[in-house]
Each structure stands twice: as structure tokens, then as C-alpha cells.
Amino acid sequence: MFKINKSMEDVIQNFVDELVKKAGIDNMPEDLKNEQLEMLKAQVEQRLGIMAVSELDEAGVAAFEKFMADNKTPDPKAMMEFFNTHISDFEKKVEDTLIKFGQEFIQGVANLKNTKLNE
């Protein structure tokens, strides 16, 4: 599913697009859909960031702090290379995080739809 040679932005965009389809909410008006996609992408990025930082050991955290100090606005590819270098099995952890997020999102949408139907 996830390959380091694809940009993280592409991975997230493809994941979010598929998630919206799987949840059955891809038929909303285009402007609302775009707004929701952006919010969803931000949530996915946040979840991946939390996972990545939590996987760093003490030396990795120090290296990450230096990396961020040296790169105020880091290139996404450089960021991916950093995490891939400092976190063992990083691609698998990204995939697992995306799967878990997707399951939670789809369940949340299903719950919301059921709540609306039962009102």
C-alpha cells in the first residue's frame, strides 16, 4: 500500500480519497467535499506525525529536534527519509496507522448515519 518512493502527500491524498468512497460520503457537493477532504488530510497527517514521533527513541528524538532546527520547513521527502532511517519498519507502521485511522473513520461515519436515521 505505502511505498517510500511515493511522496507522503500522494499517499495521504490517495488514502483520503479512497476513505471517503469507502465511507459512502463522496457524493456531497464539491465545495463541501473539498473542505472535508482537507480536514481529513490534516487529521491523517497529525495521526501519522504522532505515531512517528512516538516511535523515536531518545537518540531519535534528539536527532529529530536537530533535523527540525536545521530545516524550518522540511521537504516532505527529507522528512520521510529521516523517519525511515530512524524508525525500524517505518513503512509498515505507517500502513498500520492508516488502516486503524480508516477503520475508526468509517465506523464513525456509520454511527453518524445510524444516529441520523434513528432520529
PDB file as gemmi writes it, atoms N, CA and C in Angstrom:
CRYST1    1.000    1.000    1.000  90.00  90.00  90.00 P 1                      
ATOM      1  N   MET A   1       0.824  -1.199   0.000  1.00  0.00           N  
ATOM      2  CA  MET A   1       0.000   0.000   0.000  1.00  0.00           C  
ATOM      3  C   MET A   1       0.864   1.257   0.000  1.00  0.00           C  
ATOM      4  N   PHE A   2       1.833   1.328   0.890  1.00  0.00           N  
ATOM      5  CA  PHE A   2       2.646   2.524   1.047  1.00  0.00           C  
ATOM      6  C   PHE A   2       4.073   2.229   0.627  1.00  0.00           C  
ATOM      7  N   LYS A   3       4.594   3.054  -0.221  1.00  0.00           N  
ATOM      8  CA  LYS A   3       5.980   2.889  -0.627  1.00  0.00           C  
ATOM      9  C   LYS A   3       6.708   4.207  -0.456  1.00  0.00           C  
ATOM     10  N   ILE A   4       7.928   4.133   0.060  1.00  0.00           N  
ATOM     11  CA  ILE A   4       8.705   5.327   0.381  1.00  0.00           C  
ATOM     12  C   ILE A   4       9.001   6.148  -0.874  1.00  0.00           C  
ATOM     13  N   ASN A   5       9.006   5.522  -2.064  1.00  0.00           N  
ATOM     14  CA  ASN A   5       9.317   6.283  -3.265  1.00  0.00           C  
ATOM     15  C   ASN A   5       8.138   7.140  -3.731  1.00  0.00           C  
ATOM     16  N   LYS A   6       6.955   6.893  -3.193  1.00  0.00           N  
ATOM     17  CA  LYS A   6       5.839   7.798  -3.452  1.00  0.00           C  
ATOM     18  C   LYS A   6       5.928   8.904  -2.413  1.00  0.00           C  
ATOM     19  N   SER A   7       5.485  10.081  -2.770  1.00  0.00           N  
ATOM     20  CA  SER A   7       5.537  11.139  -1.771  1.00  0.00           C  
ATOM     21  C   SER A   7       4.455  10.888  -0.729  1.00  0.00           C  
ATOM     22  N   MET A   8       4.717  11.317   0.487  1.00  0.00           N  
ATOM     23  CA  MET A   8       3.747  11.141   1.562  1.00  0.00           C  
ATOM     24  C   MET A   8       2.463  11.882   1.222  1.00  0.00           C  
ATOM     25  N   GLU A   9       2.587  13.018   0.551  1.00  0.00           N  
ATOM     26  CA  GLU A   9       1.393  13.767   0.155  1.00  0.00           C  
ATOM     27  C   GLU A   9       0.510  12.934  -0.765  1.00  0.00           C  
ATOM     28  N   ASP A  10       1.123  12.228  -1.713  1.00  0.00           N  
ATOM     29  CA  ASP A  10       0.362  11.357  -2.621  1.00  0.00           C  
ATOM     30  C   ASP A  10      -0.288  10.213  -1.856  1.00  0.00           C  
ATOM     31  N   VAL A  11       0.459   9.623  -0.940  1.00  0.00           N  
ATOM     32  CA  VAL A  11      -0.064   8.519  -0.142  1.00  0.00           C  
ATOM     33  C   VAL A  11      -1.281   8.990   0.645  1.00  0.00           C  
ATOM     34  N   ILE A  12      -1.159  10.140   1.305  1.00  0.00           N  
ATOM     35  CA  ILE A  12      -2.261  10.665   2.114  1.00  0.00           C  
ATOM     36  C   ILE A  12      -3.446  11.028   1.226  1.00  0.00           C  
ATOM     37  N   GLN A  13      -3.194  11.692   0.101  1.00  0.00           N  
ATOM     38  CA  GLN A  13      -4.283  12.091  -0.793  1.00  0.00           C  
ATOM     39  C   GLN A  13      -5.039  10.864  -1.309  1.00  0.00           C  
ATOM     40  N   ASN A  14      -4.312   9.860  -1.763  1.00  0.00           N  
ATOM     41  CA  ASN A  14      -4.951   8.637  -2.255  1.00  0.00           C  
ATOM     42  C   ASN A  14      -5.724   7.942  -1.148  1.00  0.00           C  
ATOM     43  N   PHE A  15      -5.139   7.894   0.041  1.00  0.00           N  
ATOM     44  CA  PHE A  15      -5.797   7.261   1.183  1.00  0.00           C  
ATOM     45  C   PHE A  15      -7.105   7.976   1.520  1.00  0.00           C  
ATOM     46  N   VAL A  16      -7.075   9.297   1.587  1.00  0.00           N  
ATOM     47  CA  VAL A  16      -8.262  10.089   1.934  1.00  0.00           C  
ATOM     48  C   VAL A  16      -9.342   9.931   0.858  1.00  0.00           C  
ATOM     49  N   ASP A  17      -8.950   9.980  -0.402  1.00  0.00           N  
ATOM     50  CA  ASP A  17      -9.919   9.805  -1.486  1.00  0.00           C  
ATOM     51  C   ASP A  17     -10.624   8.448  -1.380  1.00  0.00           C  
ATOM     52  N   GLU A  18      -9.847   7.405  -1.151  1.00  0.00           N  
ATOM     53  CA  GLU A  18     -10.417   6.066  -1.017  1.00  0.00           C  
ATOM     54  C   GLU A  18     -11.291   5.949   0.229  1.00  0.00           C  
ATOM     55  N   LEU A  19     -10.858   6.576   1.300  1.00  0.00           N  
ATOM     56  CA  LEU A  19     -11.603   6.522   2.558  1.00  0.00           C  
ATOM     57  C   LEU A  19     -12.988   7.149   2.419  1.00  0.00           C  
ATOM     58  N   VAL A  20     -13.055   8.276   1.731  1.00  0.00           N  
ATOM     59  CA  VAL A  20     -14.328   8.958   1.516  1.00  0.00           C  
ATOM     60  C   VAL A  20     -15.258   8.080   0.678  1.00  0.00           C  
ATOM     61  N   LYS A  21     -14.690   7.404  -0.321  1.00  0.00           N  
ATOM     62  CA  LYS A  21     -15.503   6.497  -1.138  1.00  0.00           C  
ATOM     63  C   LYS A  21     -16.012   5.317  -0.307  1.00  0.00           C  
ATOM     64  N   LYS A  22     -15.114   4.702   0.463  1.00  0.00           N  
ATOM     65  CA  LYS A  22     -15.492   3.554   1.280  1.00  0.00           C  
ATOM     66  C   LYS A  22     -16.562   3.923   2.309  1.00  0.00           C  
ATOM     67  N   ALA A  23     -16.482   5.136   2.820  1.00  0.00           N  
ATOM     68  CA  ALA A  23     -17.452   5.584   3.821  1.00  0.00           C  
ATOM     69  C   ALA A  23     -18.788   5.953   3.178  1.00  0.00           C  
ATOM     70  N   GLY A  24     -18.804   6.060   1.848  1.00  0.00           N  
ATOM     71  CA  GLY A  24     -20.035   6.370   1.139  1.00  0.00           C  
ATOM     72  C   GLY A  24     -20.462   7.819   1.252  1.00  0.00           C  
ATOM     73  N   ILE A  25     -19.481   8.707   1.405  1.00  0.00           N  
ATOM     74  CA  ILE A  25     -19.807  10.133   1.542  1.00  0.00           C  
ATOM     75  C   ILE A  25     -19.163  10.960   0.431  1.00  0.00           C  
ATOM     76  N   ASP A  26     -18.864  10.319  -0.685  1.00  0.00           N  
ATOM     77  CA  ASP A  26     -18.207  11.022  -1.780  1.00  0.00           C  
ATOM     78  C   ASP A  26     -19.185  11.719  -2.718  1.00  0.00           C  
ATOM     79  N   ASN A  27     -20.465  11.699  -2.388  1.00  0.00           N  
ATOM     80  CA  ASN A  27     -21.460  12.324  -3.261  1.00  0.00           C  
ATOM     81  C   ASN A  27     -21.952  13.673  -2.736  1.00  0.00           C  
ATOM     82  N   MET A  28     -21.247  14.254  -1.782  1.00  0.00           N  
ATOM     83  CA  MET A  28     -21.645  15.564  -1.273  1.00  0.00           C  
ATOM     84  C   MET A  28     -21.241  16.657  -2.261  1.00  0.00           C  
ATOM     85  N   PRO A  29     -21.820  17.857  -2.140  1.00  0.00           N  
ATOM     86  CA  PRO A  29     -21.448  18.953  -3.054  1.00  0.00           C  
ATOM     87  C   PRO A  29     -19.928  19.169  -3.066  1.00  0.00           C  
ATOM     88  N   GLU A  30     -19.408  19.514  -4.236  1.00  0.00           N  
ATOM     89  CA  GLU A  30     -17.958  19.593  -4.451  1.00  0.00           C  
ATOM     90  C   GLU A  30     -17.244  20.505  -3.454  1.00  0.00           C  
ATOM     91  N   ASP A  31     -17.796  21.685  -3.164  1.00  0.00           N  
ATOM     92  CA  ASP A  31     -17.112  22.595  -2.243  1.00  0.00           C  
ATOM     93  C   ASP A  31     -17.072  22.023  -0.830  1.00  0.00           C  
ATOM     94  N   LEU A  32     -18.147  21.416  -0.386  1.00  0.00           N  
ATOM     95  CA  LEU A  32     -18.179  20.790   0.938  1.00  0.00           C  
ATOM     96  C   LEU A  32     -17.245  19.580   0.968  1.00  0.00           C  
ATOM     97  N   LYS A  33     -17.243  18.810  -0.109  1.00  0.00           N  
ATOM     98  CA  LYS A  33     -16.373  17.640  -0.197  1.00  0.00           C  
ATOM     99  C   LYS A  33     -14.906  18.053  -0.110  1.00  0.00           C  
ATOM    100  N   ASN A  34     -14.523  19.088  -0.850  1.00  0.00           N  
ATOM    101  CA  ASN A  34     -13.133  19.561  -0.811  1.00  0.00           C  
ATOM    102  C   ASN A  34     -12.743  20.032   0.584  1.00  0.00           C  
ATOM    103  N   GLU A  35     -13.643  20.724   1.248  1.00  0.00           N  
ATOM    104  CA  GLU A  35     -13.389  21.197   2.613  1.00  0.00           C  
ATOM    105  C   GLU A  35     -13.193  19.999   3.554  1.00  0.00           C  
ATOM    106  N   GLN A  36     -14.053  19.000   3.427  1.00  0.00           N  
ATOM    107  CA  GLN A  36     -13.958  17.811   4.273  1.00  0.00           C  
ATOM    108  C   GLN A  36     -12.680  17.025   3.972  1.00  0.00           C  
ATOM    109  N   LEU A  37     -12.310  16.939   2.704  1.00  0.00           N  
ATOM    110  CA  LEU A  37     -11.082  16.237   2.338  1.00  0.00           C  
ATOM    111  C   LEU A  37      -9.862  16.911   2.961  1.00  0.00           C  
ATOM    112  N   GLU A  38      -9.827  18.232   2.945  1.00  0.00           N  
ATOM    113  CA  GLU A  38      -8.696  18.956   3.546  1.00  0.00           C  
ATOM    114  C   GLU A  38      -8.629  18.714   5.050  1.00  0.00           C  
ATOM    115  N   MET A  39      -9.781  18.738   5.711  1.00  0.00           N  
ATOM    116  CA  MET A  39      -9.807  18.482   7.160  1.00  0.00           C  
ATOM    117  C   MET A  39      -9.375  17.049   7.457  1.00  0.00           C  
ATOM    118  N   LEU A  40      -9.815  16.123   6.635  1.00  0.00           N  
ATOM    119  CA  LEU A  40      -9.456  14.723   6.822  1.00  0.00           C  
ATOM    120  C   LEU A  40      -7.958  14.512   6.595  1.00  0.00           C  
ATOM    121  N   LYS A  41      -7.412  15.151   5.559  1.00  0.00           N  
ATOM    122  CA  LYS A  41      -5.971  15.058   5.310  1.00  0.00           C  
ATOM    123  C   LYS A  41      -5.179  15.587   6.501  1.00  0.00           C  
ATOM    124  N   ALA A  42      -5.624  16.691   7.094  1.00  0.00           N  
ATOM    125  CA  ALA A  42      -4.937  17.254   8.253  1.00  0.00           C  
ATOM    126  C   ALA A  42      -4.970  16.277   9.430  1.00  0.00           C  
ATOM    127  N   GLN A  43      -6.095  15.606   9.622  1.00  0.00           N  
ATOM    128  CA  GLN A  43      -6.198  14.631  10.707  1.00  0.00           C  
ATOM    129  C   GLN A  43      -5.274  13.433  10.461  1.00  0.00           C  
ATOM    130  N   VAL A  44      -5.204  12.975   9.221  1.00  0.00           N  
ATOM    131  CA  VAL A  44      -4.316  11.864   8.881  1.00  0.00           C  
ATOM    132  C   VAL A  44      -2.862  12.272   9.114  1.00  0.00           C  
ATOM    133  N   GLU A  45      -2.492  13.465   8.667  1.00  0.00           N  
ATOM    134  CA  GLU A  45      -1.121  13.947   8.858  1.00  0.00           C  
ATOM    135  C   GLU A  45      -0.777  14.033  10.339  1.00  0.00           C  
ATOM    136  N   GLN A  46      -1.720  14.524  11.126  1.00  0.00           N  
ATOM    137  CA  GLN A  46      -1.497  14.636  12.570  1.00  0.00           C  
ATOM    138  C   GLN A  46      -1.304  13.247  13.188  1.00  0.00           C  
ATOM    139  N   ARG A  47      -2.159  12.311  12.806  1.00  0.00           N  
ATOM    140  CA  ARG A  47      -2.057  10.951  13.354  1.00  0.00           C  
ATOM    141  C   ARG A  47      -0.721  10.318  12.992  1.00  0.00           C  
ATOM    142  N   LEU A  48      -0.288  10.493  11.736  1.00  0.00           N  
ATOM    143  CA  LEU A  48       0.999   9.937  11.307  1.00  0.00           C  
ATOM    144  C   LEU A  48       2.157  10.613  12.037  1.00  0.00           C  
ATOM    145  N   GLY A  49       2.056  11.911  12.241  1.00  0.00           N  
ATOM    146  CA  GLY A  49       3.105  12.635  12.964  1.00  0.00           C  
ATOM    147  C   GLY A  49       3.239  12.165  14.395  1.00  0.00           C  
ATOM    148  N   ILE A  50       2.107  11.967  15.053  1.00  0.00           N  
ATOM    149  CA  ILE A  50       2.118  11.476  16.435  1.00  0.00           C  
ATOM    150  C   ILE A  50       2.741  10.088  16.493  1.00  0.00           C  
ATOM    151  N   MET A  51       2.339   9.221  15.558  1.00  0.00           N  
ATOM    152  CA  MET A  51       2.901   7.873  15.523  1.00  0.00           C  
ATOM    153  C   MET A  51       4.408   7.937  15.323  1.00  0.00           C  
ATOM    154  N   ALA A  52       4.843   8.735  14.353  1.00  0.00           N  
ATOM    155  CA  ALA A  52       6.268   8.782  14.019  1.00  0.00           C  
ATOM    156  C   ALA A  52       7.096   9.266  15.202  1.00  0.00           C  
ATOM    157  N   VAL A  53       6.679  10.347  15.821  1.00  0.00           N  
ATOM    158  CA  VAL A  53       7.449  10.890  16.945  1.00  0.00           C  
ATOM    159  C   VAL A  53       7.436   9.920  18.125  1.00  0.00           C  
ATOM    160  N   SER A  54       6.301   9.255  18.346  1.00  0.00           N  
ATOM    161  CA  SER A  54       6.224   8.319  19.470  1.00  0.00           C  
ATOM    162  C   SER A  54       7.104   7.082  19.256  1.00  0.00           C  
ATOM    163  N   GLU A  55       7.461   6.794  18.023  1.00  0.00           N  
ATOM    164  CA  GLU A  55       8.305   5.641  17.716  1.00  0.00           C  
ATOM    165  C   GLU A  55       9.799   5.936  17.864  1.00  0.00           C  
ATOM    166  N   LEU A  56      10.156   7.204  17.999  1.00  0.00           N  
ATOM    167  CA  LEU A  56      11.567   7.564  18.123  1.00  0.00           C  
ATOM    168  C   LEU A  56      12.078   7.259  19.522  1.00  0.00           C  
ATOM    169  N   ASP A  57      13.303   6.731  19.585  1.00  0.00           N  
ATOM    170  CA  ASP A  57      13.935   6.557  20.886  1.00  0.00           C  
ATOM    171  C   ASP A  57      14.570   7.892  21.288  1.00  0.00           C  
ATOM    172  N   GLU A  58      15.233   7.912  22.424  1.00  0.00           N  
ATOM    173  CA  GLU A  58      15.806   9.164  22.935  1.00  0.00           C  
ATOM    174  C   GLU A  58      16.782   9.797  21.938  1.00  0.00           C  
ATOM    175  N   ALA A  59      17.629   8.984  21.337  1.00  0.00           N  
ATOM    176  CA  ALA A  59      18.579   9.491  20.337  1.00  0.00           C  
ATOM    177  C   ALA A  59      17.825   9.982  19.103  1.00  0.00           C  
ATOM    178  N   GLY A  60      16.768   9.284  18.731  1.00  0.00           N  
ATOM    179  CA  GLY A  60      15.958   9.677  17.583  1.00  0.00           C  
ATOM    180  C   GLY A  60      15.261  11.001  17.809  1.00  0.00           C  
ATOM    181  N   VAL A  61      14.771  11.218  19.037  1.00  0.00           N  
ATOM    182  CA  VAL A  61      14.124  12.490  19.372  1.00  0.00           C  
ATOM    183  C   VAL A  61      15.137  13.626  19.266  1.00  0.00           C  
ATOM    184  N   ALA A  62      16.334  13.414  19.784  1.00  0.00           N  
ATOM    185  CA  ALA A  62      17.386  14.436  19.696  1.00  0.00           C  
ATOM    186  C   ALA A  62      17.734  14.713  18.231  1.00  0.00           C  
ATOM    187  N   ALA A  63      17.835  13.657  17.429  1.00  0.00           N  
ATOM    188  CA  ALA A  63      18.138  13.827  16.006  1.00  0.00           C  
ATOM    189  C   ALA A  63      16.993  14.564  15.300  1.00  0.00           C  
ATOM    190  N   PHE A  64      15.752  14.262  15.687  1.00  0.00           N  
ATOM    191  CA  PHE A  64      14.601  14.926  15.084  1.00  0.00           C  
ATOM    192  C   PHE A  64      14.588  16.412  15.445  1.00  0.00           C  
ATOM    193  N   GLU A  65      14.888  16.728  16.694  1.00  0.00           N  
ATOM    194  CA  GLU A  65      14.948  18.135  17.108  1.00  0.00           C  
ATOM    195  C   GLU A  65      16.005  18.873  16.302  1.00  0.00           C  
ATOM    196  N   LYS A  66      17.167  18.254  16.096  1.00  0.00           N  
ATOM    197  CA  LYS A  66      18.220  18.878  15.292  1.00  0.00           C  
ATOM    198  C   LYS A  66      17.764  19.009  13.835  1.00  0.00           C  
ATOM    199  N   PHE A  67      17.142  17.957  13.304  1.00  0.00           N  
ATOM    200  CA  PHE A  67      16.643  17.974  11.934  1.00  0.00           C  
ATOM    201  C   PHE A  67      15.666  19.139  11.746  1.00  0.00           C  
ATOM    202  N   MET A  68      14.749  19.317  12.677  1.00  0.00           N  
ATOM    203  CA  MET A  68      13.760  20.392  12.574  1.00  0.00           C  
ATOM    204  C   MET A  68      14.406  21.760  12.751  1.00  0.00           C  
ATOM    205  N   ALA A  69      15.404  21.856  13.607  1.00  0.00           N  
ATOM    206  CA  ALA A  69      16.110  23.129  13.793  1.00  0.00           C  
ATOM    207  C   ALA A  69      16.862  23.519  12.521  1.00  0.00           C  
ATOM    208  N   ASP A  70      17.412  22.517  11.838  1.00  0.00           N  
ATOM    209  CA  ASP A  70      18.157  22.762  10.598  1.00  0.00           C  
ATOM    210  C   ASP A  70      17.249  22.956   9.386  1.00  0.00           C  
ATOM    211  N   ASN A  71      16.018  22.499   9.488  1.00  0.00           N  
ATOM    212  CA  ASN A  71      15.066  22.545   8.367  1.00  0.00           C  
ATOM    213  C   ASN A  71      13.742  23.125   8.858  1.00  0.00           C  
ATOM    214  N   LYS A  72      13.640  24.432   8.910  1.00  0.00           N  
ATOM    215  CA  LYS A  72      12.434  25.086   9.451  1.00  0.00           C  
ATOM    216  C   LYS A  72      11.161  24.642   8.727  1.00  0.00           C  
ATOM    217  N   THR A  73      11.234  24.506   7.420  1.00  0.00           N  
ATOM    218  CA  THR A  73      10.126  23.941   6.646  1.00  0.00           C  
ATOM    219  C   THR A  73      10.699  22.766   5.863  1.00  0.00           C  
ATOM    220  N   PRO A  74      10.727  21.602   6.503  1.00  0.00           N  
ATOM    221  CA  PRO A  74      11.389  20.458   5.870  1.00  0.00           C  
ATOM    222  C   PRO A  74      10.664  19.968   4.627  1.00  0.00           C  
ATOM    223  N   ASP A  75      11.458  19.555   3.683  1.00  0.00           N  
ATOM    224  CA  ASP A  75      10.962  18.918   2.474  1.00  0.00           C  
ATOM    225  C   ASP A  75      10.287  17.602   2.890  1.00  0.00           C  
ATOM    226  N   PRO A  76       9.069  17.326   2.398  1.00  0.00           N  
ATOM    227  CA  PRO A  76       8.384  16.092   2.793  1.00  0.00           C  
ATOM    228  C   PRO A  76       9.209  14.830   2.514  1.00  0.00           C  
ATOM    229  N   LYS A  77       9.953  14.827   1.414  1.00  0.00           N  
ATOM    230  CA  LYS A  77      10.783  13.655   1.101  1.00  0.00           C  
ATOM    231  C   LYS A  77      11.901  13.498   2.130  1.00  0.00           C  
ATOM    232  N   ALA A  78      12.514  14.601   2.534  1.00  0.00           N  
ATOM    233  CA  ALA A  78      13.573  14.543   3.542  1.00  0.00           C  
ATOM    234  C   ALA A  78      13.011  14.061   4.873  1.00  0.00           C  
ATOM    235  N   MET A  79      11.795  14.502   5.192  1.00  0.00           N  
ATOM    236  CA  MET A  79      11.146  14.075   6.425  1.00  0.00           C  
ATOM    237  C   MET A  79      10.907  12.563   6.390  1.00  0.00           C  
ATOM    238  N   MET A  80      10.422  12.061   5.262  1.00  0.00           N  
ATOM    239  CA  MET A  80      10.179  10.626   5.126  1.00  0.00           C  
ATOM    240  C   MET A  80      11.484   9.844   5.252  1.00  0.00           C  
ATOM    241  N   GLU A  81      12.530  10.346   4.629  1.00  0.00           N  
ATOM    242  CA  GLU A  81      13.822   9.675   4.719  1.00  0.00           C  
ATOM    243  C   GLU A  81      14.324   9.659   6.153  1.00  0.00           C  
ATOM    244  N   PHE A  82      14.115  10.761   6.862  1.00  0.00           N  
ATOM    245  CA  PHE A  82      14.529  10.826   8.270  1.00  0.00           C  
ATOM    246  C   PHE A  82      13.831   9.729   9.070  1.00  0.00           C  
ATOM    247  N   PHE A  83      12.500   9.685   8.991  1.00  0.00           N  
ATOM    248  CA  PHE A  83      11.752   8.699   9.778  1.00  0.00           C  
ATOM    249  C   PHE A  83      12.071   7.278   9.328  1.00  0.00           C  
ATOM    250  N   ASN A  84      12.242   7.064   8.048  1.00  0.00           N  
ATOM    251  CA  ASN A  84      12.564   5.733   7.548  1.00  0.00           C  
ATOM    252  C   ASN A  84      13.920   5.272   8.074  1.00  0.00           C  
ATOM    253  N   THR A  85      14.831   6.210   8.243  1.00  0.00           N  
ATOM    254  CA  THR A  85      16.157   5.898   8.758  1.00  0.00           C  
ATOM    255  C   THR A  85      16.139   5.643  10.270  1.00  0.00           C  
ATOM    256  N   HIS A  86      15.318   6.383  11.000  1.00  0.00           N  
ATOM    257  CA  HIS A  86      15.332   6.336  12.466  1.00  0.00           C  
ATOM    258  C   HIS A  86      14.274   5.435  13.100  1.00  0.00           C  
ATOM    259  N   ILE A  87      13.341   4.916  12.308  1.00  0.00           N  
ATOM    260  CA  ILE A  87      12.283   4.061  12.861  1.00  0.00           C  
ATOM    261  C   ILE A  87      12.289   2.750  12.091  1.00  0.00           C  
ATOM    262  N   SER A  88      12.532   1.663  12.818  1.00  0.00           N  
ATOM    263  CA  SER A  88      12.551   0.368  12.139  1.00  0.00           C  
ATOM    264  C   SER A  88      11.149   0.014  11.660  1.00  0.00           C  
ATOM    265  N   ASP A  89      11.079  -0.528  10.471  1.00  0.00           N  
ATOM    266  CA  ASP A  89       9.817  -0.956   9.857  1.00  0.00           C  
ATOM    267  C   ASP A  89       8.819   0.202   9.741  1.00  0.00           C  
ATOM    268  N   PHE A  90       9.332   1.377   9.400  1.00  0.00           N  
ATOM    269  CA  PHE A  90       8.504   2.591   9.359  1.00  0.00           C  
ATOM    270  C   PHE A  90       7.343   2.471   8.379  1.00  0.00           C  
ATOM    271  N   GLU A  91       7.591   1.930   7.196  1.00  0.00           N  
ATOM    272  CA  GLU A  91       6.525   1.819   6.195  1.00  0.00           C  
ATOM    273  C   GLU A  91       5.359   0.980   6.720  1.00  0.00           C  
ATOM    274  N   LYS A  92       5.667  -0.108   7.404  1.00  0.00           N  
ATOM    275  CA  LYS A  92       4.627  -0.972   7.973  1.00  0.00           C  
ATOM    276  C   LYS A  92       3.858  -0.218   9.063  1.00  0.00           C  
ATOM    277  N   LYS A  93       4.548   0.567   9.845  1.00  0.00           N  
ATOM    278  CA  LYS A  93       3.893   1.340  10.913  1.00  0.00           C  
ATOM    279  C   LYS A  93       2.990   2.410  10.319  1.00  0.00           C  
ATOM    280  N   VAL A  94       3.413   3.014   9.209  1.00  0.00           N  
ATOM    281  CA  VAL A  94       2.561   3.994   8.523  1.00  0.00           C  
ATOM    282  C   VAL A  94       1.308   3.289   8.015  1.00  0.00           C  
ATOM    283  N   GLU A  95       1.502   2.149   7.379  1.00  0.00           N  
ATOM    284  CA  GLU A  95       0.363   1.401   6.840  1.00  0.00           C  
ATOM    285  C   GLU A  95      -0.610   1.008   7.957  1.00  0.00           C  
ATOM    286  N   ASP A  96      -0.080   0.497   9.066  1.00  0.00           N  
ATOM    287  CA  ASP A  96      -0.930   0.107  10.197  1.00  0.00           C  
ATOM    288  C   ASP A  96      -1.696   1.309  10.753  1.00  0.00           C  
ATOM    289  N   THR A  97      -1.030   2.452  10.839  1.00  0.00           N  
ATOM    290  CA  THR A  97      -1.672   3.668  11.348  1.00  0.00           C  
ATOM    291  C   THR A  97      -2.793   4.105  10.414  1.00  0.00           C  
ATOM    292  N   LEU A  98      -2.549   4.055   9.110  1.00  0.00           N  
ATOM    293  CA  LEU A  98      -3.583   4.427   8.142  1.00  0.00           C  
ATOM    294  C   LEU A  98      -4.770   3.476   8.207  1.00  0.00           C  
ATOM    295  N   ILE A  99      -4.505   2.190   8.320  1.00  0.00           N  
ATOM    296  CA  ILE A  99      -5.594   1.211   8.407  1.00  0.00           C  
ATOM    297  C   ILE A  99      -6.446   1.471   9.642  1.00  0.00           C  
ATOM    298  N   LYS A 100      -5.788   1.680  10.771  1.00  0.00           N  
ATOM    299  CA  LYS A 100      -6.532   1.924  12.016  1.00  0.00           C  
ATOM    300  C   LYS A 100      -7.347   3.217  11.913  1.00  0.00           C  
ATOM    301  N   PHE A 101      -6.743   4.264  11.382  1.00  0.00           N  
ATOM    302  CA  PHE A 101      -7.461   5.527  11.211  1.00  0.00           C  
ATOM    303  C   PHE A 101      -8.670   5.325  10.305  1.00  0.00           C  
ATOM    304  N   GLY A 102      -8.476   4.608   9.203  1.00  0.00           N  
ATOM    305  CA  GLY A 102      -9.560   4.357   8.258  1.00  0.00           C  
ATOM    306  C   GLY A 102     -10.712   3.607   8.902  1.00  0.00           C  
ATOM    307  N   GLN A 103     -10.385   2.587   9.693  1.00  0.00           N  
ATOM    308  CA  GLN A 103     -11.433   1.822  10.371  1.00  0.00           C  
ATOM    309  C   GLN A 103     -12.212   2.710  11.344  1.00  0.00           C  
ATOM    310  N   GLU A 104     -11.501   3.531  12.096  1.00  0.00           N  
ATOM    311  CA  GLU A 104     -12.163   4.435  13.046  1.00  0.00           C  
ATOM    312  C   GLU A 104     -13.056   5.439  12.310  1.00  0.00           C  
ATOM    313  N   PHE A 105     -12.571   5.969  11.202  1.00  0.00           N  
ATOM    314  CA  PHE A 105     -13.340   6.954  10.442  1.00  0.00           C  
ATOM    315  C   PHE A 105     -14.612   6.327   9.873  1.00  0.00           C  
ATOM    316  N   ILE A 106     -14.471   5.174   9.241  1.00  0.00           N  
ATOM    317  CA  ILE A 106     -15.635   4.517   8.635  1.00  0.00           C  
ATOM    318  C   ILE A 106     -16.656   4.143   9.710  1.00  0.00           C  
ATOM    319  N   GLN A 107     -16.174   3.668  10.859  1.00  0.00           N  
ATOM    320  CA  GLN A 107     -17.096   3.343  11.957  1.00  0.00           C  
ATOM    321  C   GLN A 107     -17.804   4.604  12.453  1.00  0.00           C  
ATOM    322  N   GLY A 108     -17.066   5.707  12.549  1.00  0.00           N  
ATOM    323  CA  GLY A 108     -17.671   6.975  12.971  1.00  0.00           C  
ATOM    324  C   GLY A 108     -18.738   7.450  12.003  1.00  0.00           C  
ATOM    325  N   VAL A 109     -18.476   7.334  10.716  1.00  0.00           N  
ATOM    326  CA  VAL A 109     -19.462   7.723   9.703  1.00  0.00           C  
ATOM    327  C   VAL A 109     -20.688   6.820   9.796  1.00  0.00           C  
ATOM    328  N   ALA A 110     -20.466   5.518   9.957  1.00  0.00           N  
ATOM    329  CA  ALA A 110     -21.583   4.574  10.074  1.00  0.00           C  
ATOM    330  C   ALA A 110     -22.433   4.903  11.302  1.00  0.00           C  
ATOM    331  N   ASN A 111     -21.772   5.207  12.422  1.00  0.00           N  
ATOM    332  CA  ASN A 111     -22.506   5.572  13.640  1.00  0.00           C  
ATOM    333  C   ASN A 111     -23.316   6.835  13.424  1.00  0.00           C  
ATOM    334  N   LEU A 112     -22.717   7.815  12.745  1.00  0.00           N  
ATOM    335  CA  LEU A 112     -23.404   9.070  12.475  1.00  0.00           C  
ATOM    336  C   LEU A 112     -24.615   8.842  11.577  1.00  0.00           C  
ATOM    337  N   LYS A 113     -24.448   8.016  10.546  1.00  0.00           N  
ATOM    338  CA  LYS A 113     -25.561   7.708   9.652  1.00  0.00           C  
ATOM    339  C   LYS A 113     -26.683   7.006  10.422  1.00  0.00           C  
ATOM    340  N   ASN A 114     -26.340   6.071  11.291  1.00  0.00           N  
ATOM    341  CA  ASN A 114     -27.353   5.369  12.093  1.00  0.00           C  
ATOM    342  C   ASN A 114     -28.062   6.311  13.037  1.00  0.00           C  
ATOM    343  N   THR A 115     -27.344   7.238  13.625  1.00  0.00           N  
ATOM    344  CA  THR A 115     -27.947   8.215  14.527  1.00  0.00           C  
ATOM    345  C   THR A 115     -28.935   9.068  13.757  1.00  0.00           C  
ATOM    346  N   LYS A 116     -28.546   9.531  12.562  1.00  0.00           N  
ATOM    347  CA  LYS A 116     -29.436  10.370  11.746  1.00  0.00           C  
ATOM    348  C   LYS A 116     -30.682   9.601  11.316  1.00  0.00           C  
ATOM    349  N   LEU A 117     -30.523   8.326  10.980  1.00  0.00           N  
ATOM    350  CA  LEU A 117     -31.655   7.512  10.541  1.00  0.00           C  
ATOM    351  C   LEU A 117     -32.630   7.236  11.672  1.00  0.00           C  
ATOM    352  N   ASN A 118     -32.120   7.179  12.891  1.00  0.00           N  
ATOM    353  CA  ASN A 118     -32.961   6.848  14.038  1.00  0.00           C  
ATOM    354  C   ASN A 118     -33.594   8.066  14.701  1.00  0.00           C  
ATOM    355  N   GLU A 119     -33.305   9.244  14.203  1.00  0.00           N  
ATOM    356  CA  GLU A 119     -33.877  10.466  14.805  1.00  0.00           C  
ATOM    357  C   GLU A 119     -35.274  10.707  14.313  1.00  0.00           C  
TER     358      GLU A 119                                                      
END                                                                             
